[in-house]
Amino acid sequence: MKEKSTDNAKMLAQQKRRANRLNSIKNGIEGGTIKEFEQMFAIITETRMSMEMGISFAAFRKKWQDPTDFTVKEIMRFAALFGVKYNTMSDFLIHKVKAKSKSSVFRD
């Protein structure tokens, strides 16, 4: 079966949309405008993000609801996916943990 030029154009358009979405999230995280996972999910769905991360949907949902469950390797995948530094992504997740935790460990 011969590949049609329209198939190639569709694939390129999808790749461009994906890159734009990931770049929007990157800029939001680095600029501090994205503070919640829900803001990311307005750009990329939970399902798509779990697929991009290589995590099952159920496990991903559990982890974003309790960010302490993310592994170092998963934080590295997040950073690579969005094109941000590891520290930037870990800081984002630490702020999520601090917001939910009542532990004195996270009080300033």
Secondary structure as GFF3:
##gff-version 3
##sequence-region A 1 108
A	DSSP	alpha_helix	5	31	.	.	.	ID=ss1
A	DSSP	alpha_helix	37	41	.	.	.	ID=ss2
A	DSSP	alpha_helix	46	53	.	.	.	ID=ss3
A	DSSP	alpha_helix	57	65	.	.	.	ID=ss4
A	DSSP	three_ten_helix	67	69	.	.	.	ID=ss5
A	DSSP	alpha_helix	72	82	.	.	.	ID=ss6
A	DSSP	alpha_helix	86	100	.	.	.	ID=ss7
A	DSSP	three_ten_helix	104	106	.	.	.	ID=ss8
###
